[in-house]
Each structure stands twice: as structure tokens, then as C-alpha cells.
């Protein structure tokens, strides 16, 4: 049974990698994707993630532990991702070369993808449907990340097949995080609830601290608002169908 579960989490993790690979492909094909395109993808993904967190992930956490503990642990999740953000936030120091920009972006994204994997692994342990939702969310969320890695590499004249390899390596920590999330949450229902609460905080920080500000910085048109709304609606649909 454990081996089957590990296989399921691994396959789901690999599915979530497709977001990064799709983003990398977009960067290769378009070569210079517009700020409007990246901003609107970010806005849509943020709305989708917010809906799933508020209507599925947090309620699932509360059923495993009490409400107050869920709130407190979500703050711990925020603190964890803030530390990760500080560690990976030095890429602005290396903007004199396209190659260095791509490298630092990749390092930062690898650090970010690890907790995403934990989120997905814990989600699968809570219920299969929640794990599927988290895999889909991560895949959509990772499309702009794939673009962020591939665009500067294209500018640096790196071959397309190498860019795809770099993008895959960047997303690989999601798989490792998925295994760890599944293992940690498997110890007890209380630990599973704690894991879900912490990952809720991580996702909320990513939404409000990174994705939405970046979307608004890239494009200030009304389409950003509409895409956030469409993402929230789609999240509600997914929550009720799965």
C-alpha cells in the first residue's frame, strides 16, 4: 500500500512539473513573452490558488486539528516562506548577465518548488481529490516560473534542449517535497493537519506576497482583475466537482 501511494505521489509530482515545462516551452517559442501575458497568467493562478486554499485546504486542516492551531500554524508557514524568500531574493544582484539572471532565478525557484511538493504530498494524504487539486494548482502556478527561467536563457543564446533540461531540474525538488510531505503527514492525523495548516500559510504568502504584486507590476489593466476572478470561480468549480 505504501509503495502504491509513493508511486501516486511521484506521478502527481511529475504531472505538476508540466507547468514548468510548458512555461519553458512558451519562453522558447515566443522568445520574449509580453509582460501582459505573464502578468495575466500570474493573476489567474493566484485567484485559483486562493480559492482552493480558502475553501478546501484550510477546512481540511481544521477537521484534523482545532481552528486556533490551524491559524497559528499557518503563520508559521508564512514565516518559513519569508525565510526562503530572503534566501532566494538576491537574484537582483546578478542582473548584468542573462546567464546569471537565469541561474539565480532557477536557484530561487528550486527553493520555492520544494515546499510546493510538500503541499501536494500532504494534500494527497488528506484525500485523493485534494492531492489532484494541488497538483493542478502547482502546474498552473509553475507556468510563469518556466517562462522566468527560459526567457533569459534564450537571450543568452542557450540551445533549446538545454533550456528544457534546466527547467526540468529546476522543478525536480517538487518530487522530493512530495515524498517528504506524504511521509510527514502519514505519521498522525494531527501532524497531517499541522502540515496542511503550514502549507496554507505558505500558499497565502506566495499569492499575496509574490504572485499578485508581480501581476500588478507587470500589467495594470482590467484583465488582471478579470483573471483573478476567473481563477477564483474555477477554483470553486474544482472544489465542488472533485
RODOMI-482727 format. One record per residue (C-alpha): x, y, z; residue in three letters; residue number from 1. Coordinates in pm, whole numbers. Layout:
<pt><px>X</px><py>Y</py><pz>Z</pz><residuo>ALA</residuo><num>NUM</num></pt>
...
% end
This chain:
<pt><px>0</px><py>0</py><pz>0</pz><residuo>UNK</residuo><num>1</num></pt>
<pt><px>282</px><py>239</py><pz>91</pz><residuo>UNK</residuo><num>2</num></pt>
<pt><px>463</px><py>165</py><pz>-235</pz><residuo>UNK</residuo><num>3</num></pt>
<pt><px>145</px><py>233</py><pz>-434</pz><residuo>UNK</residuo><num>4</num></pt>
<pt><px>100</px><py>565</py><pz>-252</pz><residuo>UNK</residuo><num>5</num></pt>
<pt><px>460</px><py>666</py><pz>-327</pz><residuo>UNK</residuo><num>6</num></pt>
<pt><px>402</px><py>586</py><pz>-694</pz><residuo>UNK</residuo><num>7</num></pt>
<pt><px>85</px><py>801</py><pz>-697</pz><residuo>UNK</residuo><num>8</num></pt>
<pt><px>262</px><py>1096</py><pz>-532</pz><residuo>UNK</residuo><num>9</num></pt>
<pt><px>556</px><py>1060</py><pz>-772</pz><residuo>UNK</residuo><num>10</num></pt>
<pt><px>331</px><py>1056</py><pz>-1079</pz><residuo>UNK</residuo><num>11</num></pt>
<pt><px>138</px><py>1357</py><pz>-948</pz><residuo>UNK</residuo><num>12</num></pt>
<pt><px>465</px><py>1539</py><pz>-884</pz><residuo>UNK</residuo><num>13</num></pt>
<pt><px>580</px><py>1468</py><pz>-1237</pz><residuo>UNK</residuo><num>14</num></pt>
<pt><px>245</px><py>1596</py><pz>-1364</pz><residuo>UNK</residuo><num>15</num></pt>
<pt><px>299</px><py>1918</py><pz>-1171</pz><residuo>UNK</residuo><num>16</num></pt>
<pt><px>635</px><py>1954</py><pz>-1347</pz><residuo>UNK</residuo><num>17</num></pt>
<pt><px>448</px><py>2001</py><pz>-1674</pz><residuo>UNK</residuo><num>18</num></pt>
<pt><px>365</px><py>2358</py><pz>-1571</pz><residuo>UNK</residuo><num>19</num></pt>
<pt><px>732</px><py>2449</py><pz>-1560</pz><residuo>UNK</residuo><num>20</num></pt>
<pt><px>796</px><py>2265</py><pz>-1888</pz><residuo>UNK</residuo><num>21</num></pt>
<pt><px>501</px><py>2439</py><pz>-2058</pz><residuo>UNK</residuo><num>22</num></pt>
<pt><px>630</px><py>2774</py><pz>-1934</pz><residuo>UNK</residuo><num>23</num></pt>
<pt><px>979</px><py>2695</py><pz>-2061</pz><residuo>UNK</residuo><num>24</num></pt>
<pt><px>831</px><py>2597</py><pz>-2399</pz><residuo>UNK</residuo><num>25</num></pt>
<pt><px>639</px><py>2926</py><pz>-2415</pz><residuo>UNK</residuo><num>26</num></pt>
<pt><px>962</px><py>3112</py><pz>-2342</pz><residuo>UNK</residuo><num>27</num></pt>
<pt><px>1140</px><py>2922</py><pz>-2622</pz><residuo>UNK</residuo><num>28</num></pt>
<pt><px>860</px><py>2968</py><pz>-2878</pz><residuo>UNK</residuo><num>29</num></pt>
<pt><px>774</px><py>3330</py><pz>-2803</pz><residuo>UNK</residuo><num>30</num></pt>
<pt><px>1134</px><py>3414</py><pz>-2702</pz><residuo>UNK</residuo><num>31</num></pt>
<pt><px>1022</px><py>3743</py><pz>-2548</pz><residuo>UNK</residuo><num>32</num></pt>
<pt><px>679</px><py>3688</py><pz>-2384</pz><residuo>UNK</residuo><num>33</num></pt>
<pt><px>498</px><py>4011</py><pz>-2308</pz><residuo>UNK</residuo><num>34</num></pt>
<pt><px>452</px><py>4148</py><pz>-1958</pz><residuo>UNK</residuo><num>35</num></pt>
<pt><px>77</px><py>4138</py><pz>-2019</pz><residuo>UNK</residuo><num>36</num></pt>
<pt><px>85</px><py>3761</py><pz>-2086</pz><residuo>UNK</residuo><num>37</num></pt>
<pt><px>296</px><py>3675</py><pz>-1780</pz><residuo>UNK</residuo><num>38</num></pt>
<pt><px>100</px><py>3913</py><pz>-1557</pz><residuo>UNK</residuo><num>39</num></pt>
<pt><px>-235</px><py>3765</py><pz>-1654</pz><residuo>UNK</residuo><num>40</num></pt>
<pt><px>-112</px><py>3407</py><pz>-1607</pz><residuo>UNK</residuo><num>41</num></pt>
<pt><px>6</px><py>3505</py><pz>-1259</pz><residuo>UNK</residuo><num>42</num></pt>
<pt><px>-328</px><py>3670</py><pz>-1179</pz><residuo>UNK</residuo><num>43</num></pt>
<pt><px>-531</px><py>3369</py><pz>-1292</pz><residuo>UNK</residuo><num>44</num></pt>
<pt><px>-310</px><py>3125</py><pz>-1099</pz><residuo>UNK</residuo><num>45</num></pt>
<pt><px>-331</px><py>3346</py><pz>-787</pz><residuo>UNK</residuo><num>46</num></pt>
<pt><px>-711</px><py>3351</py><pz>-796</pz><residuo>UNK</residuo><num>47</num></pt>
<pt><px>-724</px><py>2975</py><pz>-846</pz><residuo>UNK</residuo><num>48</num></pt>
<pt><px>-484</px><py>2909</py><pz>-559</pz><residuo>UNK</residuo><num>49</num></pt>
<pt><px>-668</px><py>3147</py><pz>-325</pz><residuo>UNK</residuo><num>50</num></pt>
<pt><px>-998</px><py>2973</py><pz>-388</pz><residuo>UNK</residuo><num>51</num></pt>
<pt><px>-857</px><py>2625</py><pz>-320</pz><residuo>UNK</residuo><num>52</num></pt>
<pt><px>-677</px><py>2740</py><pz>-4</pz><residuo>UNK</residuo><num>53</num></pt>
<pt><px>-979</px><py>2911</py><pz>148</pz><residuo>UNK</residuo><num>54</num></pt>
<pt><px>-1249</px><py>2661</py><pz>52</pz><residuo>UNK</residuo><num>55</num></pt>
<pt><px>-1061</px><py>2332</py><pz>61</pz><residuo>UNK</residuo><num>56</num></pt>
<pt><px>-712</px><py>2329</py><pz>213</pz><residuo>UNK</residuo><num>57</num></pt>
<pt><px>-783</px><py>2524</py><pz>535</pz><residuo>UNK</residuo><num>58</num></pt>
<pt><px>-1118</px><py>2347</py><pz>605</pz><residuo>UNK</residuo><num>59</num></pt>
<pt><px>-939</px><py>2013</py><pz>561</pz><residuo>UNK</residuo><num>60</num></pt>
<pt><px>-673</px><py>2124</py><pz>809</pz><residuo>UNK</residuo><num>61</num></pt>
<pt><px>-934</px><py>2233</py><pz>1064</pz><residuo>UNK</residuo><num>62</num></pt>
<pt><px>-1101</px><py>1889</py><pz>1052</pz><residuo>UNK</residuo><num>63</num></pt>
<pt><px>-772</px><py>1729</py><pz>1161</pz><residuo>UNK</residuo><num>64</num></pt>
<pt><px>-678</px><py>1982</py><pz>1430</pz><residuo>UNK</residuo><num>65</num></pt>
<pt><px>-863</px><py>2266</py><pz>1601</pz><residuo>UNK</residuo><num>66</num></pt>
<pt><px>-928</px><py>2606</py><pz>1444</pz><residuo>UNK</residuo><num>67</num></pt>
<pt><px>-688</px><py>2807</py><pz>1661</pz><residuo>UNK</residuo><num>68</num></pt>
<pt><px>-400</px><py>2568</py><pz>1598</pz><residuo>UNK</residuo><num>69</num></pt>
<pt><px>-466</px><py>2586</py><pz>1224</pz><residuo>UNK</residuo><num>70</num></pt>
<pt><px>-443</px><py>2967</py><pz>1230</pz><residuo>UNK</residuo><num>71</num></pt>
<pt><px>-126</px><py>2971</py><pz>1441</pz><residuo>UNK</residuo><num>72</num></pt>
<pt><px>44</px><py>2708</py><pz>1224</pz><residuo>UNK</residuo><num>73</num></pt>
<pt><px>-48</px><py>2898</py><pz>909</pz><residuo>UNK</residuo><num>74</num></pt>
<pt><px>153</px><py>3191</py><pz>1049</pz><residuo>UNK</residuo><num>75</num></pt>
<pt><px>446</px><py>2952</py><pz>1092</pz><residuo>UNK</residuo><num>76</num></pt>
<pt><px>405</px><py>2865</py><pz>724</pz><residuo>UNK</residuo><num>77</num></pt>
<pt><px>425</px><py>3234</py><pz>639</pz><residuo>UNK</residuo><num>78</num></pt>
<pt><px>746</px><py>3270</py><pz>841</pz><residuo>UNK</residuo><num>79</num></pt>
<pt><px>900</px><py>2968</py><pz>669</pz><residuo>UNK</residuo><num>80</num></pt>
<pt><px>836</px><py>3102</py><pz>320</pz><residuo>UNK</residuo><num>81</num></pt>
<pt><px>956</px><py>3450</py><pz>424</pz><residuo>UNK</residuo><num>82</num></pt>
<pt><px>1290</px><py>3296</py><pz>521</pz><residuo>UNK</residuo><num>83</num></pt>
<pt><px>1302</px><py>3108</py><pz>190</pz><residuo>UNK</residuo><num>84</num></pt>
<pt><px>1217</px><py>3431</py><pz>9</pz><residuo>UNK</residuo><num>85</num></pt>
<pt><px>1504</px><py>3612</py><pz>181</pz><residuo>UNK</residuo><num>86</num></pt>
<pt><px>1748</px><py>3333</py><pz>95</pz><residuo>UNK</residuo><num>87</num></pt>
<pt><px>1646</px><py>3328</py><pz>-271</pz><residuo>UNK</residuo><num>88</num></pt>
<pt><px>1593</px><py>3703</py><pz>-308</pz><residuo>UNK</residuo><num>89</num></pt>
<pt><px>1947</px><py>3800</py><pz>-405</pz><residuo>UNK</residuo><num>90</num></pt>
<pt><px>1898</px><py>3740</py><pz>-778</pz><residuo>UNK</residuo><num>91</num></pt>
<pt><px>1869</px><py>4114</py><pz>-838</pz><residuo>UNK</residuo><num>92</num></pt>
<pt><px>2242</px><py>4139</py><pz>-762</pz><residuo>UNK</residuo><num>93</num></pt>
<pt><px>2321</px><py>3940</py><pz>-1077</pz><residuo>UNK</residuo><num>94</num></pt>
<pt><px>2133</px><py>4130</py><pz>-1347</pz><residuo>UNK</residuo><num>95</num></pt>
<pt><px>2438</px><py>4220</py><pz>-1555</pz><residuo>UNK</residuo><num>96</num></pt>
<pt><px>2427</px><py>3892</py><pz>-1749</pz><residuo>UNK</residuo><num>97</num></pt>
<pt><px>2135</px><py>3695</py><pz>-1894</pz><residuo>UNK</residuo><num>98</num></pt>
<pt><px>2302</px><py>3372</py><pz>-1787</pz><residuo>UNK</residuo><num>99</num></pt>
<pt><px>2343</px><py>3487</py><pz>-1427</pz><residuo>UNK</residuo><num>100</num></pt>
<pt><px>1984</px><py>3610</py><pz>-1415</pz><residuo>UNK</residuo><num>101</num></pt>
<pt><px>1862</px><py>3270</py><pz>-1535</pz><residuo>UNK</residuo><num>102</num></pt>
<pt><px>2086</px><py>3088</py><pz>-1289</pz><residuo>UNK</residuo><num>103</num></pt>
<pt><px>1974</px><py>3289</py><pz>-988</pz><residuo>UNK</residuo><num>104</num></pt>
<pt><px>1610</px><py>3262</py><pz>-1095</pz><residuo>UNK</residuo><num>105</num></pt>
<pt><px>1649</px><py>2886</py><pz>-1122</pz><residuo>UNK</residuo><num>106</num></pt>
<pt><px>1808</px><py>2861</py><pz>-776</pz><residuo>UNK</residuo><num>107</num></pt>
<pt><px>1529</px><py>3067</py><pz>-623</pz><residuo>UNK</residuo><num>108</num></pt>
<pt><px>1262</px><py>2860</py><pz>-798</pz><residuo>UNK</residuo><num>109</num></pt>
<pt><px>1421</px><py>2533</py><pz>-686</pz><residuo>UNK</residuo><num>110</num></pt>
<pt><px>1398</px><py>2653</py><pz>-325</pz><residuo>UNK</residuo><num>111</num></pt>
<pt><px>1035</px><py>2757</py><pz>-379</pz><residuo>UNK</residuo><num>112</num></pt>
<pt><px>938</px><py>2431</py><pz>-551</pz><residuo>UNK</residuo><num>113</num></pt>
<pt><px>1039</px><py>2219</py><pz>-251</pz><residuo>UNK</residuo><num>114</num></pt>
<pt><px>757</px><py>2342</py><pz>-20</pz><residuo>UNK</residuo><num>115</num></pt>
<pt><px>518</px><py>2319</py><pz>-317</pz><residuo>UNK</residuo><num>116</num></pt>
<pt><px>593</px><py>1947</py><pz>-329</pz><residuo>UNK</residuo><num>117</num></pt>
<pt><px>526</px><py>1917</py><pz>45</pz><residuo>UNK</residuo><num>118</num></pt>
<pt><px>190</px><py>2088</py><pz>-10</pz><residuo>UNK</residuo><num>119</num></pt>
<pt><px>99</px><py>1836</py><pz>-277</pz><residuo>UNK</residuo><num>120</num></pt>
<pt><px>217</px><py>1531</py><pz>-81</pz><residuo>UNK</residuo><num>121</num></pt>
<pt><px>19</px><py>1636</py><pz>226</pz><residuo>UNK</residuo><num>122</num></pt>
<pt><px>-283</px><py>1705</py><pz>7</pz><residuo>UNK</residuo><num>123</num></pt>
<pt><px>-279</px><py>1354</py><pz>-138</pz><residuo>UNK</residuo><num>124</num></pt>
<pt><px>-254</px><py>1209</py><pz>210</pz><residuo>UNK</residuo><num>125</num></pt>
<pt><px>-559</px><py>1407</py><pz>326</pz><residuo>UNK</residuo><num>126</num></pt>
<pt><px>-764</px><py>1289</py><pz>28</pz><residuo>UNK</residuo><num>127</num></pt>
<pt><px>-701</px><py>1188</py><pz>-330</pz><residuo>UNK</residuo><num>128</num></pt>
<pt><px>-916</px><py>1470</py><pz>-466</pz><residuo>UNK</residuo><num>129</num></pt>
<pt><px>-728</px><py>1735</py><pz>-268</pz><residuo>UNK</residuo><num>130</num></pt>
<pt><px>-398</px><py>1597</py><pz>-397</pz><residuo>UNK</residuo><num>131</num></pt>
<pt><px>-526</px><py>1620</py><pz>-755</pz><residuo>UNK</residuo><num>132</num></pt>
<pt><px>-634</px><py>1980</py><pz>-699</pz><residuo>UNK</residuo><num>133</num></pt>
<pt><px>-296</px><py>2073</py><pz>-553</pz><residuo>UNK</residuo><num>134</num></pt>
<pt><px>-114</px><py>1908</py><pz>-845</pz><residuo>UNK</residuo><num>135</num></pt>
<pt><px>-325</px><py>2108</py><pz>-1090</pz><residuo>UNK</residuo><num>136</num></pt>
<pt><px>-267</px><py>2431</py><pz>-897</pz><residuo>UNK</residuo><num>137</num></pt>
<pt><px>107</px><py>2382</py><pz>-885</pz><residuo>UNK</residuo><num>138</num></pt>
<pt><px>119</px><py>2301</py><pz>-1256</pz><residuo>UNK</residuo><num>139</num></pt>
<pt><px>-63</px><py>2625</py><pz>-1345</pz><residuo>UNK</residuo><num>140</num></pt>
<pt><px>137</px><py>2826</py><pz>-1092</pz><residuo>UNK</residuo><num>141</num></pt>
<pt><px>466</px><py>2698</py><pz>-1239</pz><residuo>UNK</residuo><num>142</num></pt>
<pt><px>396</px><py>2816</py><pz>-1595</pz><residuo>UNK</residuo><num>143</num></pt>
<pt><px>526</px><py>3172</py><pz>-1527</pz><residuo>UNK</residuo><num>144</num></pt>
<pt><px>822</px><py>3017</py><pz>-1344</pz><residuo>UNK</residuo><num>145</num></pt>
<pt><px>914</px><py>2818</py><pz>-1653</pz><residuo>UNK</residuo><num>146</num></pt>
<pt><px>896</px><py>3138</py><pz>-1858</pz><residuo>UNK</residuo><num>147</num></pt>
<pt><px>1115</px><py>3315</py><pz>-1600</pz><residuo>UNK</residuo><num>148</num></pt>
<pt><px>1386</px><py>3051</py><pz>-1642</pz><residuo>UNK</residuo><num>149</num></pt>
<pt><px>1373</px><py>3012</py><pz>-2020</pz><residuo>UNK</residuo><num>150</num></pt>
<pt><px>1343</px><py>3375</py><pz>-2135</pz><residuo>UNK</residuo><num>151</num></pt>
<pt><px>1687</px><py>3493</py><pz>-2013</pz><residuo>UNK</residuo><num>152</num></pt>
<pt><px>1846</px><py>3169</py><pz>-2135</pz><residuo>UNK</residuo><num>153</num></pt>
<pt><px>1702</px><py>3231</py><pz>-2482</pz><residuo>UNK</residuo><num>154</num></pt>
<pt><px>1850</px><py>3580</py><pz>-2467</pz><residuo>UNK</residuo><num>155</num></pt>
<pt><px>2185</px><py>3420</py><pz>-2372</pz><residuo>UNK</residuo><num>156</num></pt>
<pt><px>2163</px><py>3203</py><pz>-2690</pz><residuo>UNK</residuo><num>157</num></pt>
<pt><px>2142</px><py>2874</py><pz>-2500</pz><residuo>UNK</residuo><num>158</num></pt>
<pt><px>2018</px><py>2578</py><pz>-2708</pz><residuo>UNK</residuo><num>159</num></pt>
<pt><px>1650</px><py>2490</py><pz>-2666</pz><residuo>UNK</residuo><num>160</num></pt>
<pt><px>1707</px><py>2132</py><pz>-2548</pz><residuo>UNK</residuo><num>161</num></pt>
<pt><px>1942</px><py>2254</py><pz>-2275</pz><residuo>UNK</residuo><num>162</num></pt>
<pt><px>1682</px><py>2508</py><pz>-2160</pz><residuo>UNK</residuo><num>163</num></pt>
<pt><px>1425</px><py>2227</py><pz>-2124</pz><residuo>UNK</residuo><num>164</num></pt>
<pt><px>1675</px><py>2022</py><pz>-1921</pz><residuo>UNK</residuo><num>165</num></pt>
<pt><px>1747</px><py>2320</py><pz>-1693</pz><residuo>UNK</residuo><num>166</num></pt>
<pt><px>1373</px><py>2380</py><pz>-1647</pz><residuo>UNK</residuo><num>167</num></pt>
<pt><px>1319</px><py>2015</py><pz>-1554</pz><residuo>UNK</residuo><num>168</num></pt>
<pt><px>1600</px><py>2025</py><pz>-1297</pz><residuo>UNK</residuo><num>169</num></pt>
<pt><px>1455</px><py>2346</py><pz>-1155</pz><residuo>UNK</residuo><num>170</num></pt>
<pt><px>1118</px><py>2177</py><pz>-1098</pz><residuo>UNK</residuo><num>171</num></pt>
<pt><px>1259</px><py>1847</py><pz>-967</pz><residuo>UNK</residuo><num>172</num></pt>
<pt><px>1251</px><py>1950</py><pz>-594</pz><residuo>UNK</residuo><num>173</num></pt>
<pt><px>870</px><py>1929</py><pz>-623</pz><residuo>UNK</residuo><num>174</num></pt>
<pt><px>901</px><py>1550</py><pz>-641</pz><residuo>UNK</residuo><num>175</num></pt>
<pt><px>1130</px><py>1534</py><pz>-338</pz><residuo>UNK</residuo><num>176</num></pt>
<pt><px>899</px><py>1766</py><pz>-144</pz><residuo>UNK</residuo><num>177</num></pt>
<pt><px>602</px><py>1548</py><pz>-240</pz><residuo>UNK</residuo><num>178</num></pt>
<pt><px>765</px><py>1239</py><pz>-87</pz><residuo>UNK</residuo><num>179</num></pt>
<pt><px>852</px><py>1426</py><pz>233</pz><residuo>UNK</residuo><num>180</num></pt>
<pt><px>505</px><py>1579</py><pz>265</pz><residuo>UNK</residuo><num>181</num></pt>
<pt><px>341</px><py>1239</py><pz>226</pz><residuo>UNK</residuo><num>182</num></pt>
<pt><px>575</px><py>1079</py><pz>480</pz><residuo>UNK</residuo><num>183</num></pt>
<pt><px>539</px><py>1353</py><pz>744</pz><residuo>UNK</residuo><num>184</num></pt>
<pt><px>162</px><py>1365</py><pz>718</pz><residuo>UNK</residuo><num>185</num></pt>
<pt><px>138</px><py>985</py><pz>737</pz><residuo>UNK</residuo><num>186</num></pt>
<pt><px>262</px><py>980</py><pz>1099</pz><residuo>UNK</residuo><num>187</num></pt>
<pt><px>-66</px><py>1104</py><pz>1254</pz><residuo>UNK</residuo><num>188</num></pt>
<pt><px>-382</px><py>1297</py><pz>1172</pz><residuo>UNK</residuo><num>189</num></pt>
<pt><px>-267</px><py>1583</py><pz>1399</pz><residuo>UNK</residuo><num>190</num></pt>
<pt><px>60</px><py>1610</py><pz>1208</pz><residuo>UNK</residuo><num>191</num></pt>
<pt><px>-132</px><py>1597</py><pz>880</pz><residuo>UNK</residuo><num>192</num></pt>
<pt><px>-350</px><py>1887</py><pz>998</pz><residuo>UNK</residuo><num>193</num></pt>
<pt><px>-39</px><py>2079</py><pz>1103</pz><residuo>UNK</residuo><num>194</num></pt>
<pt><px>120</px><py>2012</py><pz>766</pz><residuo>UNK</residuo><num>195</num></pt>
<pt><px>-188</px><py>2135</py><pz>580</pz><residuo>UNK</residuo><num>196</num></pt>
<pt><px>-207</px><py>2447</py><pz>800</pz><residuo>UNK</residuo><num>197</num></pt>
<pt><px>158</px><py>2535</py><pz>743</pz><residuo>UNK</residuo><num>198</num></pt>
<pt><px>125</px><py>2483</py><pz>369</pz><residuo>UNK</residuo><num>199</num></pt>
<pt><px>-186</px><py>2704</py><pz>368</pz><residuo>UNK</residuo><num>200</num></pt>
<pt><px>25</px><py>2984</py><pz>514</pz><residuo>UNK</residuo><num>201</num></pt>
<pt><px>294</px><py>2921</py><pz>254</pz><residuo>UNK</residuo><num>202</num></pt>
<pt><px>44</px><py>2942</py><pz>-30</pz><residuo>UNK</residuo><num>203</num></pt>
<pt><px>-124</px><py>3256</py><pz>106</pz><residuo>UNK</residuo><num>204</num></pt>
<pt><px>214</px><py>3429</py><pz>126</pz><residuo>UNK</residuo><num>205</num></pt>
<pt><px>301</px><py>3324</py><pz>-229</pz><residuo>UNK</residuo><num>206</num></pt>
<pt><px>-37</px><py>3456</py><pz>-351</pz><residuo>UNK</residuo><num>207</num></pt>
<pt><px>-38</px><py>3794</py><pz>-172</pz><residuo>UNK</residuo><num>208</num></pt>
<pt><px>335</px><py>3849</py><pz>-134</pz><residuo>UNK</residuo><num>209</num></pt>
<pt><px>456</px><py>3746</py><pz>-477</pz><residuo>UNK</residuo><num>210</num></pt>
<pt><px>204</px><py>3649</py><pz>-744</pz><residuo>UNK</residuo><num>211</num></pt>
<pt><px>-48</px><py>3934</py><pz>-717</pz><residuo>UNK</residuo><num>212</num></pt>
<pt><px>212</px><py>4212</py><pz>-668</pz><residuo>UNK</residuo><num>213</num></pt>
<pt><px>411</px><py>4076</py><pz>-963</pz><residuo>UNK</residuo><num>214</num></pt>
<pt><px>98</px><py>4053</py><pz>-1178</pz><residuo>UNK</residuo><num>215</num></pt>
<pt><px>5</px><py>4415</py><pz>-1100</pz><residuo>UNK</residuo><num>216</num></pt>
<pt><px>360</px><py>4532</py><pz>-1158</pz><residuo>UNK</residuo><num>217</num></pt>
<pt><px>374</px><py>4364</py><pz>-1499</pz><residuo>UNK</residuo><num>218</num></pt>
<pt><px>30</px><py>4479</py><pz>-1618</pz><residuo>UNK</residuo><num>219</num></pt>
<pt><px>-219</px><py>4722</py><pz>-1464</pz><residuo>UNK</residuo><num>220</num></pt>
<pt><px>-512</px><py>4665</py><pz>-1699</pz><residuo>UNK</residuo><num>221</num></pt>
<pt><px>-859</px><py>4538</py><pz>-1605</pz><residuo>UNK</residuo><num>222</num></pt>
<pt><px>-772</px><py>4196</py><pz>-1744</pz><residuo>UNK</residuo><num>223</num></pt>
<pt><px>-574</px><py>4129</py><pz>-1425</pz><residuo>UNK</residuo><num>224</num></pt>
<pt><px>-890</px><py>4172</py><pz>-1215</pz><residuo>UNK</residuo><num>225</num></pt>
<pt><px>-1093</px><py>3953</py><pz>-1450</pz><residuo>UNK</residuo><num>226</num></pt>
<pt><px>-832</px><py>3677</py><pz>-1448</pz><residuo>UNK</residuo><num>227</num></pt>
<pt><px>-820</px><py>3678</py><pz>-1066</pz><residuo>UNK</residuo><num>228</num></pt>
<pt><px>-1200</px><py>3645</py><pz>-1067</pz><residuo>UNK</residuo><num>229</num></pt>
<pt><px>-1196</px><py>3365</py><pz>-1328</pz><residuo>UNK</residuo><num>230</num></pt>
<pt><px>-931</px><py>3183</py><pz>-1124</pz><residuo>UNK</residuo><num>231</num></pt>
<pt><px>-1143</px><py>3203</py><pz>-807</pz><residuo>UNK</residuo><num>232</num></pt>
<pt><px>-1453</px><py>3078</py><pz>-991</pz><residuo>UNK</residuo><num>233</num></pt>
<pt><px>-1261</px><py>2788</py><pz>-1147</pz><residuo>UNK</residuo><num>234</num></pt>
<pt><px>-1128</px><py>2701</py><pz>-801</pz><residuo>UNK</residuo><num>235</num></pt>
<pt><px>-1483</px><py>2687</py><pz>-664</pz><residuo>UNK</residuo><num>236</num></pt>
<pt><px>-1588</px><py>2465</py><pz>-953</pz><residuo>UNK</residuo><num>237</num></pt>
<pt><px>-1294</px><py>2229</py><pz>-896</pz><residuo>UNK</residuo><num>238</num></pt>
<pt><px>-1362</px><py>2221</py><pz>-520</pz><residuo>UNK</residuo><num>239</num></pt>
<pt><px>-1722</px><py>2116</py><pz>-577</pz><residuo>UNK</residuo><num>240</num></pt>
<pt><px>-1658</px><py>1869</py><pz>-858</pz><residuo>UNK</residuo><num>241</num></pt>
<pt><px>-1360</px><py>1678</py><pz>-715</pz><residuo>UNK</residuo><num>242</num></pt>
% end
